[in-house]
Amino acid sequence: MAKQLNTTRKQKNGILAQLARLEQLPMEELKIRWQALFGNEPPVANRKYMVKRLAYRIQEIAHGGLPDEAKHRMRRFLEEEGYDELGRPGAKPKPKTNPQPVAGTVFVREWDGEQHEVRAVGNGFEYRGKQYRSLSAVAREITGTRWNGPKFFGLRDGVNVKVKESDERM
């Protein structure tokens, strides 16, 4: 057991020594280490970034990385908050709205000077007495061209439309 602890201490000291050396390595050596540890060219020529990533990778190899579940949760969080896989802002966040409106919801949209009303029903949408599977199909019927239905009816990008309460309870 004492020998096992001693080996672990030696390994730990070796890892710490590698981490400390990273700060002193010239850029060319950092690139060589990157290729050895990651198997590809470094994505950027930023010294500070490379030292941090190399330090993480050395520890990851020695001690094991994050569990897959933790990686999945972090990726999902980043996407929901509008960050890319590297944690940089600006990625398009996923919409946090319920994609299907509640049955009975009536969408009102003016198009070419005419007011159009569409009612959400259990299995799609109703427009002028006819059933449609999607808002996009209704938008196509109204405009004669292909549209993103939720966008056309103001569920995205703040198009000026009205949603009124249904007169009848479903």
PyMOL commands that place a pseudoatom at each C-alpha (Angstrom):
pseudoatom trace, name=CA, resn=MET, resi=1, chain=A, elem=C, hetatm=0, pos=[0.000, 0.000, 0.000]
pseudoatom trace, name=CA, resn=ALA, resi=2, chain=A, elem=C, hetatm=0, pos=[2.849, 2.409, 0.884]
pseudoatom trace, name=CA, resn=LYS, resi=3, chain=A, elem=C, hetatm=0, pos=[4.436, 1.648, -2.484]
pseudoatom trace, name=CA, resn=GLN, resi=4, chain=A, elem=C, hetatm=0, pos=[1.106, 2.369, -4.243]
pseudoatom trace, name=CA, resn=LEU, resi=5, chain=A, elem=C, hetatm=0, pos=[0.812, 5.742, -2.456]
pseudoatom trace, name=CA, resn=ASN, resi=6, chain=A, elem=C, hetatm=0, pos=[4.427, 6.518, -3.349]
pseudoatom trace, name=CA, resn=THR, resi=7, chain=A, elem=C, hetatm=0, pos=[3.762, 5.755, -7.031]
pseudoatom trace, name=CA, resn=THR, resi=8, chain=A, elem=C, hetatm=0, pos=[0.688, 7.964, -6.981]
pseudoatom trace, name=CA, resn=ARG, resi=9, chain=A, elem=C, hetatm=0, pos=[2.727, 10.770, -5.407]
pseudoatom trace, name=CA, resn=LYS, resi=10, chain=A, elem=C, hetatm=0, pos=[5.403, 10.352, -8.100]
pseudoatom trace, name=CA, resn=GLN, resi=11, chain=A, elem=C, hetatm=0, pos=[2.775, 10.495, -10.836]
pseudoatom trace, name=CA, resn=LYS, resi=12, chain=A, elem=C, hetatm=0, pos=[1.232, 13.590, -9.265]
pseudoatom trace, name=CA, resn=ASN, resi=13, chain=A, elem=C, hetatm=0, pos=[4.621, 15.286, -9.049]
pseudoatom trace, name=CA, resn=GLY, resi=14, chain=A, elem=C, hetatm=0, pos=[5.298, 14.377, -12.688]
pseudoatom trace, name=CA, resn=ILE, resi=15, chain=A, elem=C, hetatm=0, pos=[2.012, 15.916, -13.782]
pseudoatom trace, name=CA, resn=LEU, resi=16, chain=A, elem=C, hetatm=0, pos=[2.667, 19.064, -11.749]
pseudoatom trace, name=CA, resn=ALA, resi=17, chain=A, elem=C, hetatm=0, pos=[6.119, 19.344, -13.295]
pseudoatom trace, name=CA, resn=GLN, resi=18, chain=A, elem=C, hetatm=0, pos=[4.662, 19.036, -16.800]
pseudoatom trace, name=CA, resn=LEU, resi=19, chain=A, elem=C, hetatm=0, pos=[2.104, 21.736, -16.029]
pseudoatom trace, name=CA, resn=ALA, resi=20, chain=A, elem=C, hetatm=0, pos=[4.745, 24.079, -14.626]
pseudoatom trace, name=CA, resn=ARG, resi=21, chain=A, elem=C, hetatm=0, pos=[6.961, 23.567, -17.715]
pseudoatom trace, name=CA, resn=LEU, resi=22, chain=A, elem=C, hetatm=0, pos=[4.172, 24.592, -20.075]
pseudoatom trace, name=CA, resn=GLU, resi=23, chain=A, elem=C, hetatm=0, pos=[4.557, 28.244, -19.083]
pseudoatom trace, name=CA, resn=GLN, resi=24, chain=A, elem=C, hetatm=0, pos=[8.228, 28.250, -20.105]
pseudoatom trace, name=CA, resn=LEU, resi=25, chain=A, elem=C, hetatm=0, pos=[7.928, 26.370, -23.398]
pseudoatom trace, name=CA, resn=PRO, resi=26, chain=A, elem=C, hetatm=0, pos=[8.400, 28.347, -26.614]
pseudoatom trace, name=CA, resn=MET, resi=27, chain=A, elem=C, hetatm=0, pos=[5.419, 28.519, -28.955]
pseudoatom trace, name=CA, resn=GLU, resi=28, chain=A, elem=C, hetatm=0, pos=[6.882, 25.914, -31.346]
pseudoatom trace, name=CA, resn=GLU, resi=29, chain=A, elem=C, hetatm=0, pos=[7.188, 23.413, -28.469]
pseudoatom trace, name=CA, resn=LEU, resi=30, chain=A, elem=C, hetatm=0, pos=[3.593, 24.138, -27.405]
pseudoatom trace, name=CA, resn=LYS, resi=31, chain=A, elem=C, hetatm=0, pos=[2.452, 23.334, -30.939]
pseudoatom trace, name=CA, resn=ILE, resi=32, chain=A, elem=C, hetatm=0, pos=[4.384, 20.049, -30.875]
pseudoatom trace, name=CA, resn=ARG, resi=33, chain=A, elem=C, hetatm=0, pos=[2.834, 19.146, -27.499]
pseudoatom trace, name=CA, resn=TRP, resi=34, chain=A, elem=C, hetatm=0, pos=[-0.607, 20.046, -28.878]
pseudoatom trace, name=CA, resn=GLN, resi=35, chain=A, elem=C, hetatm=0, pos=[-0.169, 17.718, -31.830]
pseudoatom trace, name=CA, resn=ALA, resi=36, chain=A, elem=C, hetatm=0, pos=[0.994, 14.918, -29.529]
pseudoatom trace, name=CA, resn=LEU, resi=37, chain=A, elem=C, hetatm=0, pos=[-1.882, 15.329, -27.076]
pseudoatom trace, name=CA, resn=PHE, resi=38, chain=A, elem=C, hetatm=0, pos=[-4.751, 16.233, -29.414]
pseudoatom trace, name=CA, resn=GLY, resi=39, chain=A, elem=C, hetatm=0, pos=[-3.639, 14.663, -32.696]
pseudoatom trace, name=CA, resn=ASN, resi=40, chain=A, elem=C, hetatm=0, pos=[-4.212, 17.784, -34.783]
pseudoatom trace, name=CA, resn=GLU, resi=41, chain=A, elem=C, hetatm=0, pos=[-2.976, 21.334, -35.347]
pseudoatom trace, name=CA, resn=PRO, resi=42, chain=A, elem=C, hetatm=0, pos=[-3.845, 23.901, -32.658]
pseudoatom trace, name=CA, resn=PRO, resi=43, chain=A, elem=C, hetatm=0, pos=[-6.961, 25.868, -33.659]
pseudoatom trace, name=CA, resn=VAL, resi=44, chain=A, elem=C, hetatm=0, pos=[-5.426, 29.214, -32.685]
pseudoatom trace, name=CA, resn=ALA, resi=45, chain=A, elem=C, hetatm=0, pos=[-1.969, 30.676, -32.189]
pseudoatom trace, name=CA, resn=ASN, resi=46, chain=A, elem=C, hetatm=0, pos=[-2.871, 32.148, -28.812]
pseudoatom trace, name=CA, resn=ARG, resi=47, chain=A, elem=C, hetatm=0, pos=[-0.267, 31.178, -26.229]
pseudoatom trace, name=CA, resn=LYS, resi=48, chain=A, elem=C, hetatm=0, pos=[-2.475, 31.663, -23.154]
pseudoatom trace, name=CA, resn=TYR, resi=49, chain=A, elem=C, hetatm=0, pos=[-5.270, 29.555, -24.669]
pseudoatom trace, name=CA, resn=MET, resi=50, chain=A, elem=C, hetatm=0, pos=[-2.882, 26.775, -25.704]
pseudoatom trace, name=CA, resn=VAL, resi=51, chain=A, elem=C, hetatm=0, pos=[-1.232, 26.576, -22.248]
pseudoatom trace, name=CA, resn=LYS, resi=52, chain=A, elem=C, hetatm=0, pos=[-4.648, 26.305, -20.538]
pseudoatom trace, name=CA, resn=ARG, resi=53, chain=A, elem=C, hetatm=0, pos=[-5.948, 23.649, -22.938]
pseudoatom trace, name=CA, resn=LEU, resi=54, chain=A, elem=C, hetatm=0, pos=[-2.716, 21.647, -22.785]
pseudoatom trace, name=CA, resn=ALA, resi=55, chain=A, elem=C, hetatm=0, pos=[-2.766, 21.765, -18.965]
pseudoatom trace, name=CA, resn=TYR, resi=56, chain=A, elem=C, hetatm=0, pos=[-6.351, 20.517, -18.960]
pseudoatom trace, name=CA, resn=ARG, resi=57, chain=A, elem=C, hetatm=0, pos=[-5.547, 17.753, -21.466]
pseudoatom trace, name=CA, resn=ILE, resi=58, chain=A, elem=C, hetatm=0, pos=[-2.539, 16.531, -19.452]
pseudoatom trace, name=CA, resn=GLN, resi=59, chain=A, elem=C, hetatm=0, pos=[-4.711, 16.289, -16.331]
pseudoatom trace, name=CA, resn=GLU, resi=60, chain=A, elem=C, hetatm=0, pos=[-7.549, 14.713, -18.288]
pseudoatom trace, name=CA, resn=ILE, resi=61, chain=A, elem=C, hetatm=0, pos=[-5.261, 11.957, -19.567]
pseudoatom trace, name=CA, resn=ALA, resi=62, chain=A, elem=C, hetatm=0, pos=[-3.787, 11.363, -16.107]
pseudoatom trace, name=CA, resn=HIS, resi=63, chain=A, elem=C, hetatm=0, pos=[-6.981, 11.456, -14.057]
pseudoatom trace, name=CA, resn=GLY, resi=64, chain=A, elem=C, hetatm=0, pos=[-9.770, 10.864, -16.536]
pseudoatom trace, name=CA, resn=GLY, resi=65, chain=A, elem=C, hetatm=0, pos=[-12.087, 13.430, -18.063]
pseudoatom trace, name=CA, resn=LEU, resi=66, chain=A, elem=C, hetatm=0, pos=[-15.565, 14.561, -17.244]
pseudoatom trace, name=CA, resn=PRO, resi=67, chain=A, elem=C, hetatm=0, pos=[-18.288, 11.900, -17.310]
pseudoatom trace, name=CA, resn=ASP, resi=68, chain=A, elem=C, hetatm=0, pos=[-20.320, 11.827, -20.534]
pseudoatom trace, name=CA, resn=GLU, resi=69, chain=A, elem=C, hetatm=0, pos=[-23.448, 12.968, -18.684]
pseudoatom trace, name=CA, resn=ALA, resi=70, chain=A, elem=C, hetatm=0, pos=[-21.673, 16.086, -17.414]
pseudoatom trace, name=CA, resn=LYS, resi=71, chain=A, elem=C, hetatm=0, pos=[-20.426, 16.876, -20.946]
pseudoatom trace, name=CA, resn=HIS, resi=72, chain=A, elem=C, hetatm=0, pos=[-23.935, 16.432, -22.338]
pseudoatom trace, name=CA, resn=ARG, resi=73, chain=A, elem=C, hetatm=0, pos=[-25.451, 18.702, -19.681]
pseudoatom trace, name=CA, resn=MET, resi=74, chain=A, elem=C, hetatm=0, pos=[-22.845, 21.393, -20.322]
pseudoatom trace, name=CA, resn=ARG, resi=75, chain=A, elem=C, hetatm=0, pos=[-23.403, 21.260, -24.102]
pseudoatom trace, name=CA, resn=ARG, resi=76, chain=A, elem=C, hetatm=0, pos=[-27.167, 21.516, -23.621]
pseudoatom trace, name=CA, resn=PHE, resi=77, chain=A, elem=C, hetatm=0, pos=[-26.780, 24.457, -21.219]
pseudoatom trace, name=CA, resn=LEU, resi=78, chain=A, elem=C, hetatm=0, pos=[-24.442, 26.304, -23.580]
pseudoatom trace, name=CA, resn=GLU, resi=79, chain=A, elem=C, hetatm=0, pos=[-26.835, 25.849, -26.503]
pseudoatom trace, name=CA, resn=GLU, resi=80, chain=A, elem=C, hetatm=0, pos=[-29.841, 27.022, -24.482]
pseudoatom trace, name=CA, resn=GLU, resi=81, chain=A, elem=C, hetatm=0, pos=[-27.975, 30.119, -23.312]
pseudoatom trace, name=CA, resn=GLY, resi=82, chain=A, elem=C, hetatm=0, pos=[-26.726, 31.057, -26.788]
pseudoatom trace, name=CA, resn=TYR, resi=83, chain=A, elem=C, hetatm=0, pos=[-23.085, 29.952, -26.605]
pseudoatom trace, name=CA, resn=ASP, resi=84, chain=A, elem=C, hetatm=0, pos=[-21.149, 27.803, -29.046]
pseudoatom trace, name=CA, resn=GLU, resi=85, chain=A, elem=C, hetatm=0, pos=[-19.278, 24.601, -28.091]
pseudoatom trace, name=CA, resn=LEU, resi=86, chain=A, elem=C, hetatm=0, pos=[-16.233, 26.630, -27.014]
pseudoatom trace, name=CA, resn=GLY, resi=87, chain=A, elem=C, hetatm=0, pos=[-18.292, 28.823, -24.677]
pseudoatom trace, name=CA, resn=ARG, resi=88, chain=A, elem=C, hetatm=0, pos=[-18.212, 31.890, -26.916]
pseudoatom trace, name=CA, resn=PRO, resi=89, chain=A, elem=C, hetatm=0, pos=[-21.344, 34.081, -26.985]
pseudoatom trace, name=CA, resn=GLY, resi=90, chain=A, elem=C, hetatm=0, pos=[-23.245, 34.638, -30.163]
pseudoatom trace, name=CA, resn=ALA, resi=91, chain=A, elem=C, hetatm=0, pos=[-24.508, 31.191, -31.070]
pseudoatom trace, name=CA, resn=LYS, resi=92, chain=A, elem=C, hetatm=0, pos=[-28.203, 31.234, -31.847]
pseudoatom trace, name=CA, resn=PRO, resi=93, chain=A, elem=C, hetatm=0, pos=[-30.091, 30.046, -28.749]
pseudoatom trace, name=CA, resn=LYS, resi=94, chain=A, elem=C, hetatm=0, pos=[-32.708, 27.379, -29.136]
pseudoatom trace, name=CA, resn=PRO, resi=95, chain=A, elem=C, hetatm=0, pos=[-36.248, 28.710, -28.830]
pseudoatom trace, name=CA, resn=LYS, resi=96, chain=A, elem=C, hetatm=0, pos=[-37.684, 28.152, -25.369]
pseudoatom trace, name=CA, resn=THR, resi=97, chain=A, elem=C, hetatm=0, pos=[-41.297, 28.261, -26.485]
pseudoatom trace, name=CA, resn=ASN, resi=98, chain=A, elem=C, hetatm=0, pos=[-43.717, 25.386, -26.725]
pseudoatom trace, name=CA, resn=PRO, resi=99, chain=A, elem=C, hetatm=0, pos=[-43.852, 24.554, -30.448]
pseudoatom trace, name=CA, resn=GLN, resi=100, chain=A, elem=C, hetatm=0, pos=[-47.565, 23.659, -30.401]
pseudoatom trace, name=CA, resn=PRO, resi=101, chain=A, elem=C, hetatm=0, pos=[-50.060, 26.318, -29.343]
pseudoatom trace, name=CA, resn=VAL, resi=102, chain=A, elem=C, hetatm=0, pos=[-52.895, 25.353, -27.032]
pseudoatom trace, name=CA, resn=ALA, resi=103, chain=A, elem=C, hetatm=0, pos=[-55.984, 24.059, -28.847]
pseudoatom trace, name=CA, resn=GLY, resi=104, chain=A, elem=C, hetatm=0, pos=[-58.441, 26.896, -29.251]
pseudoatom trace, name=CA, resn=THR, resi=105, chain=A, elem=C, hetatm=0, pos=[-55.828, 29.582, -29.758]
pseudoatom trace, name=CA, resn=VAL, resi=106, chain=A, elem=C, hetatm=0, pos=[-56.786, 31.870, -32.627]
pseudoatom trace, name=CA, resn=PHE, resi=107, chain=A, elem=C, hetatm=0, pos=[-54.100, 33.612, -34.660]
pseudoatom trace, name=CA, resn=VAL, resi=108, chain=A, elem=C, hetatm=0, pos=[-55.078, 36.776, -36.494]
pseudoatom trace, name=CA, resn=ARG, resi=109, chain=A, elem=C, hetatm=0, pos=[-52.884, 38.046, -39.324]
pseudoatom trace, name=CA, resn=GLU, resi=110, chain=A, elem=C, hetatm=0, pos=[-53.494, 40.715, -41.890]
pseudoatom trace, name=CA, resn=TRP, resi=111, chain=A, elem=C, hetatm=0, pos=[-52.209, 39.937, -45.370]
pseudoatom trace, name=CA, resn=ASP, resi=112, chain=A, elem=C, hetatm=0, pos=[-52.835, 41.953, -48.552]
pseudoatom trace, name=CA, resn=GLY, resi=113, chain=A, elem=C, hetatm=0, pos=[-55.418, 44.085, -46.746]
pseudoatom trace, name=CA, resn=GLU, resi=114, chain=A, elem=C, hetatm=0, pos=[-57.438, 41.070, -45.584]
pseudoatom trace, name=CA, resn=GLN, resi=115, chain=A, elem=C, hetatm=0, pos=[-57.662, 39.735, -42.043]
pseudoatom trace, name=CA, resn=HIS, resi=116, chain=A, elem=C, hetatm=0, pos=[-57.048, 35.990, -41.667]
pseudoatom trace, name=CA, resn=GLU, resi=117, chain=A, elem=C, hetatm=0, pos=[-57.977, 33.942, -38.586]
pseudoatom trace, name=CA, resn=VAL, resi=118, chain=A, elem=C, hetatm=0, pos=[-56.518, 30.516, -37.878]
pseudoatom trace, name=CA, resn=ARG, resi=119, chain=A, elem=C, hetatm=0, pos=[-57.589, 28.327, -34.954]
pseudoatom trace, name=CA, resn=ALA, resi=120, chain=A, elem=C, hetatm=0, pos=[-55.312, 25.759, -33.323]
pseudoatom trace, name=CA, resn=VAL, resi=121, chain=A, elem=C, hetatm=0, pos=[-57.089, 22.422, -32.990]
pseudoatom trace, name=CA, resn=GLY, resi=122, chain=A, elem=C, hetatm=0, pos=[-55.934, 19.189, -31.385]
pseudoatom trace, name=CA, resn=ASN, resi=123, chain=A, elem=C, hetatm=0, pos=[-54.211, 17.741, -34.444]
pseudoatom trace, name=CA, resn=GLY, resi=124, chain=A, elem=C, hetatm=0, pos=[-53.287, 20.858, -36.414]
pseudoatom trace, name=CA, resn=PHE, resi=125, chain=A, elem=C, hetatm=0, pos=[-54.944, 24.077, -37.504]
pseudoatom trace, name=CA, resn=GLU, resi=126, chain=A, elem=C, hetatm=0, pos=[-58.252, 25.144, -38.986]
pseudoatom trace, name=CA, resn=TYR, resi=127, chain=A, elem=C, hetatm=0, pos=[-58.543, 27.925, -41.554]
pseudoatom trace, name=CA, resn=ARG, resi=128, chain=A, elem=C, hetatm=0, pos=[-61.807, 28.782, -43.331]
pseudoatom trace, name=CA, resn=GLY, resi=129, chain=A, elem=C, hetatm=0, pos=[-63.303, 25.427, -42.376]
pseudoatom trace, name=CA, resn=LYS, resi=130, chain=A, elem=C, hetatm=0, pos=[-60.421, 23.369, -43.711]
pseudoatom trace, name=CA, resn=GLN, resi=131, chain=A, elem=C, hetatm=0, pos=[-57.892, 21.368, -41.634]
pseudoatom trace, name=CA, resn=TYR, resi=132, chain=A, elem=C, hetatm=0, pos=[-54.141, 21.898, -42.039]
pseudoatom trace, name=CA, resn=ARG, resi=133, chain=A, elem=C, hetatm=0, pos=[-51.298, 19.966, -40.421]
pseudoatom trace, name=CA, resn=SER, resi=134, chain=A, elem=C, hetatm=0, pos=[-49.049, 23.004, -39.874]
pseudoatom trace, name=CA, resn=LEU, resi=135, chain=A, elem=C, hetatm=0, pos=[-49.016, 26.773, -39.703]
pseudoatom trace, name=CA, resn=SER, resi=136, chain=A, elem=C, hetatm=0, pos=[-46.682, 26.709, -42.689]
pseudoatom trace, name=CA, resn=ALA, resi=137, chain=A, elem=C, hetatm=0, pos=[-49.376, 25.023, -44.784]
pseudoatom trace, name=CA, resn=VAL, resi=138, chain=A, elem=C, hetatm=0, pos=[-51.867, 27.726, -43.738]
pseudoatom trace, name=CA, resn=ALA, resi=139, chain=A, elem=C, hetatm=0, pos=[-49.362, 30.490, -44.522]
pseudoatom trace, name=CA, resn=ARG, resi=140, chain=A, elem=C, hetatm=0, pos=[-48.806, 28.944, -47.959]
pseudoatom trace, name=CA, resn=GLU, resi=141, chain=A, elem=C, hetatm=0, pos=[-52.581, 28.873, -48.538]
pseudoatom trace, name=CA, resn=ILE, resi=142, chain=A, elem=C, hetatm=0, pos=[-52.887, 32.557, -47.595]
pseudoatom trace, name=CA, resn=THR, resi=143, chain=A, elem=C, hetatm=0, pos=[-49.849, 33.896, -49.473]
pseudoatom trace, name=CA, resn=GLY, resi=144, chain=A, elem=C, hetatm=0, pos=[-49.468, 31.452, -52.331]
pseudoatom trace, name=CA, resn=THR, resi=145, chain=A, elem=C, hetatm=0, pos=[-45.750, 31.053, -51.485]
pseudoatom trace, name=CA, resn=ARG, resi=146, chain=A, elem=C, hetatm=0, pos=[-43.715, 29.005, -49.044]
pseudoatom trace, name=CA, resn=TRP, resi=147, chain=A, elem=C, hetatm=0, pos=[-43.432, 30.546, -45.590]
pseudoatom trace, name=CA, resn=ASN, resi=148, chain=A, elem=C, hetatm=0, pos=[-42.215, 29.493, -42.186]
pseudoatom trace, name=CA, resn=GLY, resi=149, chain=A, elem=C, hetatm=0, pos=[-45.637, 29.351, -40.533]
pseudoatom trace, name=CA, resn=PRO, resi=150, chain=A, elem=C, hetatm=0, pos=[-44.599, 30.256, -36.978]
pseudoatom trace, name=CA, resn=LYS, resi=151, chain=A, elem=C, hetatm=0, pos=[-42.667, 33.229, -38.350]
pseudoatom trace, name=CA, resn=PHE, resi=152, chain=A, elem=C, hetatm=0, pos=[-45.550, 34.321, -40.572]
pseudoatom trace, name=CA, resn=PHE, resi=153, chain=A, elem=C, hetatm=0, pos=[-47.948, 34.207, -37.629]
pseudoatom trace, name=CA, resn=GLY, resi=154, chain=A, elem=C, hetatm=0, pos=[-45.601, 36.061, -35.291]
pseudoatom trace, name=CA, resn=LEU, resi=155, chain=A, elem=C, hetatm=0, pos=[-44.380, 33.253, -33.090]
pseudoatom trace, name=CA, resn=ARG, resi=156, chain=A, elem=C, hetatm=0, pos=[-40.818, 34.220, -34.073]
pseudoatom trace, name=CA, resn=ASP, resi=157, chain=A, elem=C, hetatm=0, pos=[-39.101, 37.537, -34.715]
pseudoatom trace, name=CA, resn=GLY, resi=158, chain=A, elem=C, hetatm=0, pos=[-41.957, 39.655, -33.318]
pseudoatom trace, name=CA, resn=VAL, resi=159, chain=A, elem=C, hetatm=0, pos=[-44.088, 39.995, -36.455]
pseudoatom trace, name=CA, resn=ASN, resi=160, chain=A, elem=C, hetatm=0, pos=[-47.084, 42.180, -35.609]
pseudoatom trace, name=CA, resn=VAL, resi=161, chain=A, elem=C, hetatm=0, pos=[-49.958, 39.713, -35.241]
pseudoatom trace, name=CA, resn=LYS, resi=162, chain=A, elem=C, hetatm=0, pos=[-52.702, 39.219, -32.707]
pseudoatom trace, name=CA, resn=VAL, resi=163, chain=A, elem=C, hetatm=0, pos=[-53.605, 36.111, -30.791]
pseudoatom trace, name=CA, resn=LYS, resi=164, chain=A, elem=C, hetatm=0, pos=[-57.115, 36.299, -29.429]
pseudoatom trace, name=CA, resn=GLU, resi=165, chain=A, elem=C, hetatm=0, pos=[-58.907, 34.124, -26.935]
pseudoatom trace, name=CA, resn=SER, resi=166, chain=A, elem=C, hetatm=0, pos=[-61.271, 31.588, -28.333]
pseudoatom trace, name=CA, resn=ASP, resi=167, chain=A, elem=C, hetatm=0, pos=[-65.010, 32.215, -28.000]
pseudoatom trace, name=CA, resn=GLU, resi=168, chain=A, elem=C, hetatm=0, pos=[-65.644, 28.535, -27.502]
pseudoatom trace, name=CA, resn=ARG, resi=169, chain=A, elem=C, hetatm=0, pos=[-64.080, 26.205, -24.933]
pseudoatom trace, name=CA, resn=MET, resi=170, chain=A, elem=C, hetatm=0, pos=[-62.461, 23.012, -26.204]
for i in range(1, 170): cmd.bond("trace and resi %d" % i, "trace and resi %d" % (i + 1))
show_as sticks, trace
zoom trace
